[in-house]
Amino acid sequence: MSTVAIIGAGPLGRWLALSAARAGFRVLLEDVMPANLRHAREALRRQLGPEALGPVAGASPSVAFVSTIEDAVRSADLAIDCVPDELESKLEILWLLDRMAPPRTVLATPTMQLSIADLASCTCRPEKCIAIAAEASSLAAGADTQILLRTTAKTSHQTIALVEDFWRRLGFIPTFALDPADQPRRPR
């Protein structure tokens, strides 16, 4: 995996873009609000240096800023949304990502409240959907911190391996758990 699309350039999106770029990924950062992209560009330029964002002879930028989801996901191996953890927002963004990203693209969504099994069932690629069950504050803790990733009964081994590699390269210790909605129910 080499390219990560991050949808949303707020604090979490900027942190993910910075961390992924430092880990050697090519990052495409998208936001519908031009002001958010401007703030992200300024913050990342200070932290990564101008050569990581702009054209340098013979090199590609490690972070590119795009204004449409389609441009962000066109070449992405992994797409991570950073929209609010609300059902309507998550359904809308996953619907868009599912339709615009190439079939190989894995969709990851940070959520503490919603079922990834339910969200994934609304896509044409439930085997390529995974939840990041972490608060933004715990992600900022960084290296050697455990991160819980929730899967579904349909999540493929390739999806798990790709997401595990991504978080390991960011310095986290990924752990996996089956979404509660997919766990077998015990008879009463």
C-alpha positions as semicolon CSV with decimal commas, in nm:
position;residue;x (nm);y (nm);z (nm)
1;M;0,000;0,000;0,000
2;S;0,126;0,343;-0,084
3;T;-0,161;0,594;-0,117
4;V;-0,401;0,704;0,157
5;A;-0,700;0,931;0,101
6;I;-0,811;1,126;0,406
7;I;-1,153;1,284;0,385
8;G;-1,179;1,583;0,615
9;A;-0,897;1,827;0,697
10;G;-1,001;1,910;1,052
11;P;-0,775;1,826;1,348
12;L;-0,804;1,446;1,307
13;G;-0,756;1,461;0,930
14;R;-0,451;1,686;0,965
15;W;-0,300;1,459;1,228
16;L;-0,360;1,150;1,012
17;A;-0,213;1,325;0,706
18;L;0,096;1,429;0,901
19;S;0,145;1,084;1,056
20;A;0,090;0,899;0,728
21;A;0,327;1,129;0,537
22;R;0,595;1,082;0,803
23;A;0,545;0,704;0,773
24;G;0,618;0,723;0,400
25;F;0,267;0,714;0,253
26;R;0,148;0,938;-0,026
27;V;-0,148;1,129;0,120
28;L;-0,439;1,293;-0,058
29;L;-0,620;1,522;0,186
30;E;-0,971;1,639;0,092
31;D;-1,216;1,877;0,251
32;V;-1,524;2,051;0,112
33;M;-1,431;2,366;0,304
34;P;-1,146;2,558;0,133
35;A;-1,054;2,722;0,465
36;N;-0,991;2,379;0,623
37;L;-0,757;2,286;0,337
38;R;-0,573;2,619;0,371
39;H;-0,525;2,566;0,746
40;A;-0,411;2,209;0,683
41;R;-0,164;2,321;0,415
42;E;-0,014;2,581;0,649
43;A;0,010;2,341;0,943
44;L;0,160;2,058;0,738
45;R;0,405;2,291;0,564
46;R;0,537;2,397;0,907
47;Q;0,564;2,037;1,028
48;L;0,683;1,857;0,714
49;G;0,862;2,134;0,529
50;P;0,764;2,291;0,197
51;E;0,929;2,019;-0,011
52;A;0,675;1,763;0,119
53;L;0,384;1,966;-0,018
54;G;0,503;2,131;-0,333
55;P;0,662;2,045;-0,661
56;V;1,026;1,951;-0,621
57;A;1,221;1,851;-0,931
58;G;1,179;1,479;-0,987
59;A;0,975;1,416;-0,672
60;S;0,607;1,381;-0,593
61;P;0,466;1,562;-0,293
62;S;0,400;1,335;0,004
63;V;0,079;1,532;0,076
64;A;-0,150;1,668;-0,194
65;F;-0,459;1,876;-0,124
66;V;-0,770;1,808;-0,329
67;S;-1,115;1,960;-0,330
68;T;-1,325;1,658;-0,434
69;I;-1,371;1,311;-0,292
70;E;-1,333;1,168;-0,640
71;D;-0,985;1,322;-0,676
72;A;-0,889;1,196;-0,329
73;V;-0,986;0,833;-0,381
74;R;-0,902;0,785;-0,749
75;S;-0,567;0,619;-0,670
76;A;-0,616;0,536;-0,302
77;D;-0,540;0,200;-0,148
78;L;-0,699;0,312;0,180
79;A;-0,962;0,583;0,237
80;I;-1,022;0,714;0,588
81;D;-1,310;0,949;0,656
82;C;-1,290;1,209;0,931
83;V;-1,652;1,318;0,933
84;P;-1,859;1,348;1,252
85;D;-1,949;1,020;1,424
86;E;-2,317;1,048;1,338
87;L;-2,519;0,793;1,145
88;E;-2,627;1,023;0,860
89;S;-2,275;1,163;0,811
90;K;-2,115;0,818;0,810
91;L;-2,374;0,669;0,574
92;E;-2,337;0,959;0,331
93;I;-1,957;0,952;0,324
94;L;-1,936;0,573;0,296
95;W;-2,190;0,581;0,012
96;L;-1,977;0,839;-0,172
97;L;-1,649;0,658;-0,107
98;D;-1,799;0,325;-0,212
99;R;-1,913;0,467;-0,545
100;M;-1,608;0,678;-0,627
101;A;-1,315;0,466;-0,509
102;P;-1,169;0,184;-0,717
103;P;-1,284;-0,164;-0,609
104;R;-0,947;-0,235;-0,442
105;T;-0,978;0,060;-0,199
106;V;-1,033;-0,024;0,169
107;L;-1,274;0,205;0,355
108;A;-1,193;0,285;0,718
109;T;-1,411;0,496;0,942
110;P;-1,341;0,621;1,293
111;T;-1,645;0,547;1,509
112;M;-1,702;0,479;1,874
113;Q;-2,080;0,461;1,855
114;L;-2,184;0,302;1,528
115;S;-2,173;-0,058;1,412
116;I;-1,927;-0,119;1,130
117;A;-2,131;-0,428;1,038
118;D;-2,436;-0,208;0,982
119;L;-2,240;0,061;0,796
120;A;-2,055;-0,191;0,578
121;S;-2,379;-0,361;0,480
122;C;-2,479;-0,036;0,306
123;T;-2,180;-0,060;0,069
124;C;-2,098;-0,283;-0,226
125;R;-1,772;-0,381;-0,052
126;P;-1,851;-0,498;0,304
127;E;-1,536;-0,712;0,296
128;K;-1,327;-0,393;0,259
129;C;-1,480;-0,193;0,547
130;I;-1,329;-0,155;0,892
131;A;-1,386;0,069;1,194
132;I;-1,124;0,257;1,390
133;A;-1,254;0,244;1,746
134;A;-1,044;0,521;1,897
135;E;-1,096;0,871;2,025
136;A;-0,897;1,143;1,851
137;S;-0,720;1,216;2,181
138;S;-0,593;0,858;2,210
139;L;-0,461;0,870;1,854
140;A;-0,252;1,174;1,941
141;A;-0,080;0,965;2,210
142;G;0,113;0,806;1,925
143;A;0,384;0,545;1,931
144;D;0,337;0,212;2,099
145;T;-0,027;0,285;2,179
146;Q;-0,283;0,014;2,115
147;I;-0,553;0,089;1,864
148;L;-0,873;-0,114;1,838
149;L;-0,997;-0,193;1,490
150;R;-1,343;-0,346;1,457
151;T;-1,414;-0,590;1,178
152;T;-1,722;-0,768;1,052
153;A;-1,778;-1,134;0,974
154;K;-1,724;-1,036;0,608
155;T;-1,399;-0,837;0,650
156;S;-1,135;-0,996;0,429
157;H;-0,791;-1,103;0,544
158;Q;-0,639;-0,865;0,286
159;T;-0,830;-0,573;0,440
160;I;-0,711;-0,664;0,788
161;A;-0,350;-0,698;0,668
162;L;-0,355;-0,365;0,484
163;V;-0,504;-0,174;0,779
164;E;-0,274;-0,349;1,027
165;D;0,029;-0,250;0,819
166;F;-0,092;0,111;0,800
167;W;-0,127;0,146;1,180
168;R;0,198;-0,037;1,253
169;R;0,385;0,199;1,020
170;L;0,230;0,489;1,215
171;G;0,376;0,335;1,532
172;F;0,058;0,187;1,682
173;I;-0,015;-0,164;1,805
174;P;-0,332;-0,272;1,624
175;T;-0,577;-0,508;1,791
176;F;-0,885;-0,646;1,622
177;A;-1,232;-0,730;1,751
178;L;-1,546;-0,848;1,579
179;D;-1,820;-0,585;1,573
180;P;-2,078;-0,660;1,845
181;A;-2,354;-0,664;1,580
182;D;-2,180;-0,960;1,411
183;Q;-2,117;-1,164;1,724
184;P;-2,332;-1,475;1,768
185;R;-2,623;-1,431;2,001
186;R;-2,662;-1,680;2,283
187;P;-2,997;-1,851;2,322
188;R;-3,186;-1,746;2,633
